[in-house]
Amino acid sequence: MGTALVGGGYLAWLLVPFVLSSELDGHVKGMVVAALGATPLATKILAIALLGRPTFNYLKKKYGLFGGLTGRES
C-alpha cells in the first residue's frame, strides 16, 4: 500500500502539463499545480504513517531521518 501511495504521488506530476494547458484562471492553475507538486512528499509522509512505528524507527536509525543521531546502524 505504501508503494502504491509513493508511486501515485509521482504520477500526479504527469497531470501538470494538462493543468497548464487548460483554460482555468491563472490563480486556480497555480493552486492546482502547487498541490500536484506537493503530492509526492505528502504521499511519502502518509505511507510512513500507514506503515507505522517500525518503519519510522527504521528510517530514523538507518538514514538519520527525523532526528536520528548518527545515520548509521549499530
N, CA, C and O atoms as a Tripos MOL2 file, in Angstrom:
@<TRIPOS>MOLECULE
protein
  296   295    74     0     0
PROTEIN
NO_CHARGES

@<TRIPOS>ATOM
      1 N           0.8220   -1.1790    0.0000 N.3       1 MET1
      2 CA          0.0000    0.0000    0.0000 C.3       1 MET1
      3 C           0.8790    1.2610    0.0000 C.2       1 MET1
      4 O           0.5780    2.2380   -0.6860 O.2       1 MET1
      5 N           1.9570    1.2230    0.7720 N.am      2 GLY2
      6 CA          2.8580    2.3690    0.8030 C.3       2 GLY2
      7 C           3.5080    2.6280   -0.5390 C.2       2 GLY2
      8 O           3.6750    3.7760   -0.9490 O.2       2 GLY2
      9 N           3.8770    1.5490   -1.2260 N.am      3 THR3
     10 CA          4.4910    1.6870   -2.5500 C.3       3 THR3
     11 C           3.5180    2.3090   -3.5400 C.2       3 THR3
     12 O           3.9060    3.1410   -4.3600 O.2       3 THR3
     13 N           2.2650    1.9090   -3.4630 N.am      4 ALA4
     14 CA          1.2560    2.4810   -4.3570 C.3       4 ALA4
     15 C           1.0520    3.9700   -4.0830 C.2       4 ALA4
     16 O           0.8440    4.7520   -5.0110 O.2       4 ALA4
     17 N           1.1110    4.3580   -2.8200 N.am      5 LEU5
     18 CA          0.9670    5.7760   -2.4900 C.3       5 LEU5
     19 C           2.1270    6.6020   -3.0410 C.2       5 LEU5
     20 O           1.9190    7.6590   -3.6370 O.2       5 LEU5
     21 N           3.3370    6.1140   -2.8390 N.am      6 VAL6
     22 CA          4.5010    6.8560   -3.3240 C.3       6 VAL6
     23 C           4.4980    6.9180   -4.8460 C.2       6 VAL6
     24 O           4.7470    7.9760   -5.4240 O.2       6 VAL6
     25 N           4.2190    5.7910   -5.5000 N.am      7 GLY7
     26 CA          4.1550    5.7720   -6.9670 C.3       7 GLY7
     27 C           3.0590    6.6710   -7.4950 C.2       7 GLY7
     28 O           3.2570    7.3900   -8.4740 O.2       7 GLY7
     29 N           1.9120    6.6370   -6.8550 N.am      8 GLY8
     30 CA          0.8050    7.5010   -7.2650 C.3       8 GLY8
     31 C           1.1220    8.9710   -7.0890 C.2       8 GLY8
     32 O           0.6740    9.8170   -7.8630 O.2       8 GLY8
     33 N           1.9050    9.2650   -6.0550 N.am      9 GLY9
     34 CA          2.3080   10.6530   -5.8440 C.3       9 GLY9
     35 C           3.1450   11.1870   -6.9820 C.2       9 GLY9
     36 O           2.9780   12.3320   -7.4010 O.2       9 GLY9
     37 N           4.0490   10.3600   -7.4850 N.am     10 TYR10
     38 CA          4.8720   10.7980   -8.6140 C.3      10 TYR10
     39 C           4.0750   10.8350   -9.9090 C.2      10 TYR10
     40 O           4.3680   11.6400  -10.7930 O.2      10 TYR10
     41 N           3.0860    9.9860  -10.0310 N.am     11 LEU11
     42 CA          2.2370   10.0250  -11.2290 C.3      11 LEU11
     43 C           1.4220   11.3100  -11.2950 C.2      11 LEU11
     44 O           1.0040   11.7290  -12.3740 O.2      11 LEU11
     45 N           1.1970   11.9340  -10.1420 N.am     12 ALA12
     46 CA          0.4500   13.2000  -10.1270 C.3      12 ALA12
     47 C           1.1830   14.2780  -10.9230 C.2      12 ALA12
     48 O           0.5480   15.1730  -11.4820 O.2      12 ALA12
     49 N           2.5210   14.2010  -10.9780 N.am     13 TRP13
     50 CA          3.2770   15.1910  -11.7470 C.3      13 TRP13
     51 C           2.9590   15.1360  -13.2330 C.2      13 TRP13
     52 O           3.1370   16.1230  -13.9460 O.2      13 TRP13
     53 N           2.4910   13.9910  -13.6980 N.am     14 LEU14
     54 CA          2.1500   13.8780  -15.1220 C.3      14 LEU14
     55 C           0.9100   14.6940  -15.4800 C.2      14 LEU14
     56 O           0.6520   14.9450  -16.6570 O.2      14 LEU14
     57 N           0.1500   15.1030  -14.4840 N.am     15 LEU15
     58 CA         -1.0460   15.9100  -14.7370 C.3      15 LEU15
     59 C          -0.7420   17.4010  -14.8890 C.2      15 LEU15
     60 O          -1.5820   18.1540  -15.3820 O.2      15 LEU15
     61 N           0.4310   17.8280  -14.4780 N.am     16 VAL16
     62 CA          0.7780   19.2550  -14.5090 C.3      16 VAL16
     63 C           0.6650   19.8450  -15.9150 C.2      16 VAL16
     64 O           0.0650   20.9110  -16.0510 O.2      16 VAL16
     65 N           1.2010   19.2260  -16.9700 N.am     17 PRO17
     66 CA          1.0550   19.8280  -18.3040 C.3      17 PRO17
     67 C          -0.4050   19.9870  -18.7420 C.2      17 PRO17
     68 O          -0.7500   20.9410  -19.4400 O.2      17 PRO17
     69 N          -1.2500   19.0550  -18.3300 N.am     18 PHE18
     70 CA         -2.6670   19.1710  -18.6870 C.3      18 PHE18
     71 C          -3.3250   20.3420  -17.9730 C.2      18 PHE18
     72 O          -4.1590   21.0390  -18.5500 O.2      18 PHE18
     73 N          -2.9510   20.5560  -16.7230 N.am     19 VAL19
     74 CA         -3.4970   21.6910  -15.9760 C.3      19 VAL19
     75 C          -3.0190   22.9980  -16.5910 C.2      19 VAL19
     76 O          -3.8000   23.9380  -16.7410 O.2      19 VAL19
     77 N          -1.7410   23.0600  -16.9470 N.am     20 LEU20
     78 CA         -1.2010   24.2910  -17.5230 C.3      20 LEU20
     79 C          -1.7980   24.6100  -18.8850 C.2      20 LEU20
     80 O          -1.9160   25.7800  -19.2490 O.2      20 LEU20
     81 N          -2.1720   23.5990  -19.6320 N.am     21 SER21
     82 CA         -2.7590   23.8460  -20.9560 C.3      21 SER21
     83 C          -4.2710   24.0350  -20.8940 C.2      21 SER21
     84 O          -4.9040   24.2950  -21.9170 O.2      21 SER21
     85 N          -4.8460   23.9080  -19.7190 N.am     22 SER22
     86 CA         -6.3000   24.0670  -19.5910 C.3      22 SER22
     87 C          -6.6810   25.5450  -19.6310 C.2      22 SER22
     88 O          -5.8200   26.4240  -19.6420 O.2      22 SER22
     89 N          -7.9630   25.7940  -19.6510 N.am     23 GLU23
     90 CA         -8.4630   27.1620  -19.7270 C.3      23 GLU23
     91 C          -8.8620   27.7000  -18.3570 C.2      23 GLU23
     92 O          -9.6950   28.6010  -18.2600 O.2      23 GLU23
     93 N          -8.2760   27.1580  -17.3120 N.am     24 LEU24
     94 CA         -8.5620   27.6350  -15.9650 C.3      24 LEU24
     95 C          -7.9390   29.0060  -15.7430 C.2      24 LEU24
     96 O          -7.0090   29.4030  -16.4450 O.2      24 LEU24
     97 N          -8.4670   29.7210  -14.7560 N.am     25 ASP25
     98 CA         -7.9080   31.0070  -14.3620 C.3      25 ASP25
     99 C          -6.4790   30.8090  -13.8550 C.2      25 ASP25
    100 O          -6.1460   29.7450  -13.3340 O.2      25 ASP25
    101 N          -5.6520   31.8140  -14.0030 N.am     26 GLY26
    102 CA         -4.2420   31.7140  -13.6140 C.3      26 GLY26
    103 C          -4.0460   31.3720  -12.1460 C.2      26 GLY26
    104 O          -3.1510   30.5980  -11.8070 O.2      26 GLY26
    105 N          -4.8770   31.9430  -11.2610 N.am     27 HIS27
    106 CA         -4.7510   31.6510   -9.8290 C.3      27 HIS27
    107 C          -5.1320   30.2090   -9.5290 C.2      27 HIS27
    108 O          -4.4980   29.5510   -8.7040 O.2      27 HIS27
    109 N          -6.1510   29.7290  -10.1880 N.am     28 VAL28
    110 CA         -6.5910   28.3450   -9.9780 C.3      28 VAL28
    111 C          -5.5210   27.3790  -10.4930 C.2      28 VAL28
    112 O          -5.2130   26.3780   -9.8470 O.2      28 VAL28
    113 N          -4.9600   27.6920  -11.6610 N.am     29 LYS29
    114 CA         -3.8740   26.8610  -12.2000 C.3      29 LYS29
    115 C          -2.7150   26.7840  -11.2100 C.2      29 LYS29
    116 O          -2.1690   25.7090  -10.9620 O.2      29 LYS29
    117 N          -2.3480   27.9290  -10.6510 N.am     30 GLY30
    118 CA         -1.2410   27.9660   -9.6990 C.3      30 GLY30
    119 C          -1.5090   27.1060   -8.4810 C.2      30 GLY30
    120 O          -0.6210   26.3900   -8.0190 O.2      30 GLY30
    121 N          -2.7240   27.1660   -7.9530 N.am     31 MET31
    122 CA         -3.0670   26.3650   -6.7780 C.3      31 MET31
    123 C          -3.0630   24.8760   -7.0990 C.2      31 MET31
    124 O          -2.5740   24.0690   -6.3080 O.2      31 MET31
    125 N          -3.6050   24.5130   -8.2520 N.am     32 VAL32
    126 CA         -3.6600   23.0960   -8.6290 C.3      32 VAL32
    127 C          -2.2550   22.5480   -8.8890 C.2      32 VAL32
    128 O          -1.9310   21.4390   -8.4640 O.2      32 VAL32
    129 N          -1.4290   23.3210   -9.5830 N.am     33 VAL33
    130 CA         -0.0570   22.8810   -9.8640 C.3      33 VAL33
    131 C           0.7330   22.7620   -8.5630 C.2      33 VAL33
    132 O           1.5170   21.8270   -8.4010 O.2      33 VAL33
    133 N           0.5360   23.6980   -7.6350 N.am     34 ALA34
    134 CA          1.2260   23.6170   -6.3410 C.3      34 ALA34
    135 C           0.7930   22.3710   -5.5730 C.2      34 ALA34
    136 O           1.6220   21.6900   -4.9700 O.2      34 ALA34
    137 N          -0.4900   22.0780   -5.5960 N.am     35 ALA35
    138 CA         -0.9850   20.8790   -4.9120 C.3      35 ALA35
    139 C          -0.4280   19.6120   -5.5540 C.2      35 ALA35
    140 O          -0.0410   18.6770   -4.8540 O.2      35 ALA35
    141 N          -0.3900   19.5830   -6.8770 N.am     36 LEU36
    142 CA          0.1770   18.4200   -7.5620 C.3      36 LEU36
    143 C           1.6750   18.2970   -7.3090 C.2      36 LEU36
    144 O           2.2010   17.1870   -7.2260 O.2      36 LEU36
    145 N           2.3580   19.4150   -7.1880 N.am     37 GLY37
    146 CA          3.7880   19.3940   -6.9210 C.3      37 GLY37
    147 C           4.1090   18.8910   -5.5220 C.2      37 GLY37
    148 O           5.1550   18.2780   -5.3080 O.2      37 GLY37
    149 N           3.2230   19.1430   -4.5700 N.am     38 ALA38
    150 CA          3.4370   18.7060   -3.1900 C.3      38 ALA38
    151 C           2.9580   17.2770   -2.9450 C.2      38 ALA38
    152 O           3.2020   16.7180   -1.8760 O.2      38 ALA38
    153 N           2.2910   16.6930   -3.9080 N.am     39 THR39
    154 CA          1.7170   15.3610   -3.7250 C.3      39 THR39
    155 C           2.7570   14.2800   -3.4110 C.2      39 THR39
    156 O           2.4970   13.4640   -2.5260 O.2      39 THR39
    157 N           3.9190   14.2190   -4.0790 N.am     40 PRO40
    158 CA          4.8770   13.1570   -3.7310 C.3      40 PRO40
    159 C           5.3240   13.2030   -2.2700 C.2      40 PRO40
    160 O           5.4140   12.1630   -1.6170 O.2      40 PRO40
    161 N           5.6010   14.3870   -1.7590 N.am     41 LEU41
    162 CA          6.0090   14.4950   -0.3580 C.3      41 LEU41
    163 C           4.8730   14.0810    0.5640 C.2      41 LEU41
    164 O           5.0860   13.3470    1.5290 O.2      41 LEU41
    165 N           3.6790   14.5460    0.2710 N.am     42 ALA42
    166 CA          2.5320   14.2080    1.1160 C.3      42 ALA42
    167 C           2.2530   12.7100    1.1080 C.2      42 ALA42
    168 O           1.9140   12.1410    2.1460 O.2      42 ALA42
    169 N           2.3890   12.0700   -0.0380 N.am     43 THR43
    170 CA          2.1210   10.6290   -0.0830 C.3      43 THR43
    171 C           3.2090    9.8350    0.6200 C.2      43 THR43
    172 O           2.9320    8.7680    1.1670 O.2      43 THR43
    173 N           4.4500   10.3350    0.6190 N.am     44 LYS44
    174 CA          5.5090    9.6550    1.3730 C.3      44 LYS44
    175 C           5.2260    9.7170    2.8660 C.2      44 LYS44
    176 O           5.3670    8.7190    3.5720 O.2      44 LYS44
    177 N           4.8330   10.8770    3.3390 N.am     45 ILE45
    178 CA          4.5060   11.0210    4.7600 C.3      45 ILE45
    179 C           3.3150   10.1400    5.1170 C.2      45 ILE45
    180 O           3.3110    9.4990    6.1690 O.2      45 ILE45
    181 N           2.3130   10.1030    4.2580 N.am     46 LEU46
    182 CA          1.1490    9.2490    4.5020 C.3      46 LEU46
    183 C           1.5350    7.7790    4.4880 C.2      46 LEU46
    184 O           1.0290    7.0050    5.3000 O.2      46 LEU46
    185 N           2.4170    7.3790    3.5860 N.am     47 ALA47
    186 CA          2.8570    5.9810    3.5330 C.3      47 ALA47
    187 C           3.5890    5.5980    4.8100 C.2      47 ALA47
    188 O           3.3740    4.5090    5.3420 O.2      47 ALA47
    189 N           4.4480    6.4730    5.3050 N.am     48 ILE48
    190 CA          5.1460    6.1940    6.5640 C.3      48 ILE48
    191 C           4.1520    6.0940    7.7080 C.2      48 ILE48
    192 O           4.2850    5.2310    8.5760 O.2      48 ILE48
    193 N           3.1570    6.9710    7.7130 N.am     49 ALA49
    194 CA          2.1420    6.9180    8.7630 C.3      49 ALA49
    195 C           1.3510    5.6150    8.7090 C.2      49 ALA49
    196 O           1.0250    5.0390    9.7470 O.2      49 ALA49
    197 N           1.0430    5.1540    7.5050 N.am     50 LEU50
    198 CA          0.2870    3.9100    7.3700 C.3      50 LEU50
    199 C           1.1160    2.6840    7.7360 C.2      50 LEU50
    200 O           0.5900    1.7150    8.2840 O.2      50 LEU50
    201 N           2.4060    2.7270    7.4360 N.am     51 LEU51
    202 CA          3.2660    1.5930    7.7390 C.3      51 LEU51
    203 C           3.6120    1.5220    9.2210 C.2      51 LEU51
    204 O           3.9910    0.4610    9.7160 O.2      51 LEU51
    205 N           3.4860    2.6320    9.9290 N.am     52 GLY52
    206 CA          3.5780    2.6120   11.3700 C.3      52 GLY52
    207 C           4.9370    2.8820   11.9660 C.2      52 GLY52
    208 O           5.8950    3.2570   11.2900 O.2      52 GLY52
    209 N           4.9710    2.6750   13.2490 N.am     53 ARG53
    210 CA          6.1460    2.9760   14.0630 C.3      53 ARG53
    211 C           7.3930    2.1860   13.6740 C.2      53 ARG53
    212 O           8.4800    2.7630   13.6820 O.2      53 ARG53
    213 N           7.2990    0.8980   13.3360 N.am     54 PRO54
    214 CA          8.5140    0.1760   12.9450 C.3      54 PRO54
    215 C           9.2300    0.8070   11.7430 C.2      54 PRO54
    216 O          10.4580    0.8780   11.7240 O.2      54 PRO54
    217 N           8.4830    1.2550   10.7630 N.am     55 THR55
    218 CA          9.0860    1.9020    9.5960 C.3      55 THR55
    219 C           9.7290    3.2210    9.9890 C.2      55 THR55
    220 O          10.8290    3.5410    9.5380 O.2      55 THR55
    221 N           9.0530    3.9750   10.8170 N.am     56 PHE56
    222 CA          9.5920    5.2460   11.3020 C.3      56 PHE56
    223 C          10.9130    5.0200   12.0340 C.2      56 PHE56
    224 O          11.8880    5.7300   11.7860 O.2      56 PHE56
    225 N          10.9510    4.0540   12.9170 N.am     57 ASN57
    226 CA         12.1720    3.7560   13.6680 C.3      57 ASN57
    227 C          13.2990    3.2840   12.7470 C.2      57 ASN57
    228 O          14.4590    3.6440   12.9490 O.2      57 ASN57
    229 N          12.9610    2.4860   11.7450 N.am     58 TYR58
    230 CA         13.9680    2.0130   10.7900 C.3      58 TYR58
    231 C          14.5830    3.1850   10.0250 C.2      58 TYR58
    232 O          15.8060    3.2760    9.9190 O.2      58 TYR58
    233 N          13.7640    4.0720    9.4970 N.am     59 LEU59
    234 CA         14.2720    5.2180    8.7520 C.3      59 LEU59
    235 C          15.0990    6.1340    9.6370 C.2      59 LEU59
    236 O          16.1030    6.6980    9.2040 O.2      59 LEU59
    237 N          14.6690    6.2730   10.8730 N.am     60 LYS60
    238 CA         15.3950    7.1050   11.8190 C.3      60 LYS60
    239 C          16.7780    6.5260   12.1180 C.2      60 LYS60
    240 O          17.7730    7.2510   12.1600 O.2      60 LYS60
    241 N          16.8230    5.2140   12.3250 N.am     61 LYS61
    242 CA         18.0800    4.5630   12.6730 C.3      61 LYS61
    243 C          19.0050    4.4190   11.4600 C.2      61 LYS61
    244 O          20.2000    4.7020   11.5560 O.2      61 LYS61
    245 N          18.4690    3.9890   10.3420 N.am     62 LYS62
    246 CA         19.2650    3.6710    9.1600 C.3      62 LYS62
    247 C          19.8160    4.9180    8.4650 C.2      62 LYS62
    248 O          20.9940    4.9660    8.1080 O.2      62 LYS62
    249 N          18.9640    5.9200    8.2770 N.am     63 TYR63
    250 CA         19.3470    7.0770    7.4690 C.3      63 TYR63
    251 C          19.4770    8.3750    8.2530 C.2      63 TYR63
    252 O          19.7980    9.4130    7.6750 O.2      63 TYR63
    253 N          19.2360    8.3350    9.5440 N.am     64 GLY64
    254 CA         19.3490    9.5450   10.3420 C.3      64 GLY64
    255 C          18.2370   10.5420   10.0720 C.2      64 GLY64
    256 O          18.3890   11.7320   10.3480 O.2      64 GLY64
    257 N          17.1210   10.0690    9.5360 N.am     65 LEU65
    258 CA         15.9940   10.9440    9.2590 C.3      65 LEU65
    259 C          15.2010   11.2000   10.5330 C.2      65 LEU65
    260 O          15.2370   10.3940   11.4630 O.2      65 LEU65
    261 N          14.5010   12.2930   10.5760 N.am     66 PHE66
    262 CA         13.5900   12.6220   11.6660 C.3      66 PHE66
    263 C          14.3080   12.6980   13.0150 C.2      66 PHE66
    264 O          13.7620   12.2660   14.0300 O.2      66 PHE66
    265 N          15.5090   13.2350   13.0330 N.am     67 GLY67
    266 CA         16.2200   13.4290   14.2820 C.3      67 GLY67
    267 C          17.0540   12.2580   14.7380 C.2      67 GLY67
    268 O          17.4060   12.1710   15.9150 O.2      67 GLY67
    269 N          17.3790   11.3520   13.8290 N.am     68 GLY68
    270 CA         18.2660   10.2280   14.1910 C.3      68 GLY68
    271 C          19.6450   10.7690   14.5230 C.2      68 GLY68
    272 O          20.0490   11.8060   13.9980 O.2      68 GLY68
    273 N          20.3560   10.0880   15.3750 N.am     69 LEU69
    274 CA         21.6380   10.6120   15.8570 C.3      69 LEU69
    275 C          22.7650   10.4990   14.8560 C.2      69 LEU69
    276 O          23.3670   11.5120   14.4990 O.2      69 LEU69
    277 N          23.0710    9.3000   14.3910 N.am     70 THR70
    278 CA         24.2630    9.1180   13.5650 C.3      70 THR70
    279 C          23.9760    8.8580   12.1020 C.2      70 THR70
    280 O          24.7910    9.1860   11.2410 O.2      70 THR70
    281 N          22.8280    8.2740   11.8130 N.am     71 GLY71
    282 CA         22.5430    7.9050   10.4360 C.3      71 GLY71
    283 C          23.1610    6.5900   10.0450 C.2      71 GLY71
    284 O          23.1500    6.2250    8.8700 O.2      71 GLY71
    285 N          23.7120    5.8530   11.0300 N.am     72 ARG72
    286 CA         24.3230    4.5540   10.7670 C.3      72 ARG72
    287 C          23.7260    3.5100   11.6830 C.2      72 ARG72
    288 O          23.2840    3.8030   12.7940 O.2      72 ARG72
    289 N          23.7240    2.2900   11.1930 N.am     73 GLU73
    290 CA         23.2620    1.2020   12.0480 C.3      73 GLU73
    291 C          24.3700    0.8260   13.0220 C.2      73 GLU73
    292 O          25.5550    0.9560   12.7170 O.2      73 GLU73
    293 N          23.9700    0.3640   14.1800 N.am     74 SER74
    294 CA         24.9590   -0.0540   15.1940 C.3      74 SER74
    295 C          25.4450   -1.4340   14.9280 C.2      74 SER74
    296 O          26.2770   -1.9500   15.6740 O.2      74 SER74
@<TRIPOS>BOND
     1     1     2 1
     2     2     3 1
     3     3     4 2
     4     3     5 am
     5     5     6 1
     6     6     7 1
     7     7     8 2
     8     7     9 am
     9     9    10 1
    10    10    11 1
    11    11    12 2
    12    11    13 am
    13    13    14 1
    14    14    15 1
    15    15    16 2
    16    15    17 am
    17    17    18 1
    18    18    19 1
    19    19    20 2
    20    19    21 am
    21    21    22 1
    22    22    23 1
    23    23    24 2
    24    23    25 am
    25    25    26 1
    26    26    27 1
    27    27    28 2
    28    27    29 am
    29    29    30 1
    30    30    31 1
    31    31    32 2
    32    31    33 am
    33    33    34 1
    34    34    35 1
    35    35    36 2
    36    35    37 am
    37    37    38 1
    38    38    39 1
    39    39    40 2
    40    39    41 am
    41    41    42 1
    42    42    43 1
    43    43    44 2
    44    43    45 am
    45    45    46 1
    46    46    47 1
    47    47    48 2
    48    47    49 am
    49    49    50 1
    50    50    51 1
    51    51    52 2
    52    51    53 am
    53    53    54 1
    54    54    55 1
    55    55    56 2
    56    55    57 am
    57    57    58 1
    58    58    59 1
    59    59    60 2
    60    59    61 am
    61    61    62 1
    62    62    63 1
    63    63    64 2
    64    63    65 am
    65    65    66 1
    66    66    67 1
    67    67    68 2
    68    67    69 am
    69    69    70 1
    70    70    71 1
    71    71    72 2
    72    71    73 am
    73    73    74 1
    74    74    75 1
    75    75    76 2
    76    75    77 am
    77    77    78 1
    78    78    79 1
    79    79    80 2
    80    79    81 am
    81    81    82 1
    82    82    83 1
    83    83    84 2
    84    83    85 am
    85    85    86 1
    86    86    87 1
    87    87    88 2
    88    87    89 am
    89    89    90 1
    90    90    91 1
    91    91    92 2
    92    91    93 am
    93    93    94 1
    94    94    95 1
    95    95    96 2
    96    95    97 am
    97    97    98 1
    98    98    99 1
    99    99   100 2
   100    99   101 am
   101   101   102 1
   102   102   103 1
   103   103   104 2
   104   103   105 am
   105   105   106 1
   106   106   107 1
   107   107   108 2
   108   107   109 am
   109   109   110 1
   110   110   111 1
   111   111   112 2
   112   111   113 am
   113   113   114 1
   114   114   115 1
   115   115   116 2
   116   115   117 am
   117   117   118 1
   118   118   119 1
   119   119   120 2
   120   119   121 am
   121   121   122 1
   122   122   123 1
   123   123   124 2
   124   123   125 am
   125   125   126 1
   126   126   127 1
   127   127   128 2
   128   127   129 am
   129   129   130 1
   130   130   131 1
   131   131   132 2
   132   131   133 am
   133   133   134 1
   134   134   135 1
   135   135   136 2
   136   135   137 am
   137   137   138 1
   138   138   139 1
   139   139   140 2
   140   139   141 am
   141   141   142 1
   142   142   143 1
   143   143   144 2
   144   143   145 am
   145   145   146 1
   146   146   147 1
   147   147   148 2
   148   147   149 am
   149   149   150 1
   150   150   151 1
   151   151   152 2
   152   151   153 am
   153   153   154 1
   154   154   155 1
   155   155   156 2
   156   155   157 am
   157   157   158 1
   158   158   159 1
   159   159   160 2
   160   159   161 am
   161   161   162 1
   162   162   163 1
   163   163   164 2
   164   163   165 am
   165   165   166 1
   166   166   167 1
   167   167   168 2
   168   167   169 am
   169   169   170 1
   170   170   171 1
   171   171   172 2
   172   171   173 am
   173   173   174 1
   174   174   175 1
   175   175   176 2
   176   175   177 am
   177   177   178 1
   178   178   179 1
   179   179   180 2
   180   179   181 am
   181   181   182 1
   182   182   183 1
   183   183   184 2
   184   183   185 am
   185   185   186 1
   186   186   187 1
   187   187   188 2
   188   187   189 am
   189   189   190 1
   190   190   191 1
   191   191   192 2
   192   191   193 am
   193   193   194 1
   194   194   195 1
   195   195   196 2
   196   195   197 am
   197   197   198 1
   198   198   199 1
   199   199   200 2
   200   199   201 am
   201   201   202 1
   202   202   203 1
   203   203   204 2
   204   203   205 am
   205   205   206 1
   206   206   207 1
   207   207   208 2
   208   207   209 am
   209   209   210 1
   210   210   211 1
   211   211   212 2
   212   211   213 am
   213   213   214 1
   214   214   215 1
   215   215   216 2
   216   215   217 am
   217   217   218 1
   218   218   219 1
   219   219   220 2
   220   219   221 am
   221   221   222 1
   222   222   223 1
   223   223   224 2
   224   223   225 am
   225   225   226 1
   226   226   227 1
   227   227   228 2
   228   227   229 am
   229   229   230 1
   230   230   231 1
   231   231   232 2
   232   231   233 am
   233   233   234 1
   234   234   235 1
   235   235   236 2
   236   235   237 am
   237   237   238 1
   238   238   239 1
   239   239   240 2
   240   239   241 am
   241   241   242 1
   242   242   243 1
   243   243   244 2
   244   243   245 am
   245   245   246 1
   246   246   247 1
   247   247   248 2
   248   247   249 am
   249   249   250 1
   250   250   251 1
   251   251   252 2
   252   251   253 am
   253   253   254 1
   254   254   255 1
   255   255   256 2
   256   255   257 am
   257   257   258 1
   258   258   259 1
   259   259   260 2
   260   259   261 am
   261   261   262 1
   262   262   263 1
   263   263   264 2
   264   263   265 am
   265   265   266 1
   266   266   267 1
   267   267   268 2
   268   267   269 am
   269   269   270 1
   270   270   271 1
   271   271   272 2
   272   271   273 am
   273   273   274 1
   274   274   275 1
   275   275   276 2
   276   275   277 am
   277   277   278 1
   278   278   279 1
   279   279   280 2
   280   279   281 am
   281   281   282 1
   282   282   283 1
   283   283   284 2
   284   283   285 am
   285   285   286 1
   286   286   287 1
   287   287   288 2
   288   287   289 am
   289   289   290 1
   290   290   291 1
   291   291   292 2
   292   291   293 am
   293   293   294 1
   294   294   295 1
   295   295   296 2
@<TRIPOS>SUBSTRUCTURE
     1 MET1         2 RESIDUE 1 A MET
     2 GLY2         6 RESIDUE 1 A GLY
     3 THR3        10 RESIDUE 1 A THR
     4 ALA4        14 RESIDUE 1 A ALA
     5 LEU5        18 RESIDUE 1 A LEU
     6 VAL6        22 RESIDUE 1 A VAL
     7 GLY7        26 RESIDUE 1 A GLY
     8 GLY8        30 RESIDUE 1 A GLY
     9 GLY9        34 RESIDUE 1 A GLY
    10 TYR10       38 RESIDUE 1 A TYR
    11 LEU11       42 RESIDUE 1 A LEU
    12 ALA12       46 RESIDUE 1 A ALA
    13 TRP13       50 RESIDUE 1 A TRP
    14 LEU14       54 RESIDUE 1 A LEU
    15 LEU15       58 RESIDUE 1 A LEU
    16 VAL16       62 RESIDUE 1 A VAL
    17 PRO17       66 RESIDUE 1 A PRO
    18 PHE18       70 RESIDUE 1 A PHE
    19 VAL19       74 RESIDUE 1 A VAL
    20 LEU20       78 RESIDUE 1 A LEU
    21 SER21       82 RESIDUE 1 A SER
    22 SER22       86 RESIDUE 1 A SER
    23 GLU23       90 RESIDUE 1 A GLU
    24 LEU24       94 RESIDUE 1 A LEU
    25 ASP25       98 RESIDUE 1 A ASP
    26 GLY26      102 RESIDUE 1 A GLY
    27 HIS27      106 RESIDUE 1 A HIS
    28 VAL28      110 RESIDUE 1 A VAL
    29 LYS29      114 RESIDUE 1 A LYS
    30 GLY30      118 RESIDUE 1 A GLY
    31 MET31      122 RESIDUE 1 A MET
    32 VAL32      126 RESIDUE 1 A VAL
    33 VAL33      130 RESIDUE 1 A VAL
    34 ALA34      134 RESIDUE 1 A ALA
    35 ALA35      138 RESIDUE 1 A ALA
    36 LEU36      142 RESIDUE 1 A LEU
    37 GLY37      146 RESIDUE 1 A GLY
    38 ALA38      150 RESIDUE 1 A ALA
    39 THR39      154 RESIDUE 1 A THR
    40 PRO40      158 RESIDUE 1 A PRO
    41 LEU41      162 RESIDUE 1 A LEU
    42 ALA42      166 RESIDUE 1 A ALA
    43 THR43      170 RESIDUE 1 A THR
    44 LYS44      174 RESIDUE 1 A LYS
    45 ILE45      178 RESIDUE 1 A ILE
    46 LEU46      182 RESIDUE 1 A LEU
    47 ALA47      186 RESIDUE 1 A ALA
    48 ILE48      190 RESIDUE 1 A ILE
    49 ALA49      194 RESIDUE 1 A ALA
    50 LEU50      198 RESIDUE 1 A LEU
    51 LEU51      202 RESIDUE 1 A LEU
    52 GLY52      206 RESIDUE 1 A GLY
    53 ARG53      210 RESIDUE 1 A ARG
    54 PRO54      214 RESIDUE 1 A PRO
    55 THR55      218 RESIDUE 1 A THR
    56 PHE56      222 RESIDUE 1 A PHE
    57 ASN57      226 RESIDUE 1 A ASN
    58 TYR58      230 RESIDUE 1 A TYR
    59 LEU59      234 RESIDUE 1 A LEU
    60 LYS60      238 RESIDUE 1 A LYS
    61 LYS61      242 RESIDUE 1 A LYS
    62 LYS62      246 RESIDUE 1 A LYS
    63 TYR63      250 RESIDUE 1 A TYR
    64 GLY64      254 RESIDUE 1 A GLY
    65 LEU65      258 RESIDUE 1 A LEU
    66 PHE66      262 RESIDUE 1 A PHE
    67 GLY67      266 RESIDUE 1 A GLY
    68 GLY68      270 RESIDUE 1 A GLY
    69 LEU69      274 RESIDUE 1 A LEU
    70 THR70      278 RESIDUE 1 A THR
    71 GLY71      282 RESIDUE 1 A GLY
    72 ARG72      286 RESIDUE 1 A ARG
    73 GLU73      290 RESIDUE 1 A GLU
    74 SER74      294 RESIDUE 1 A SER
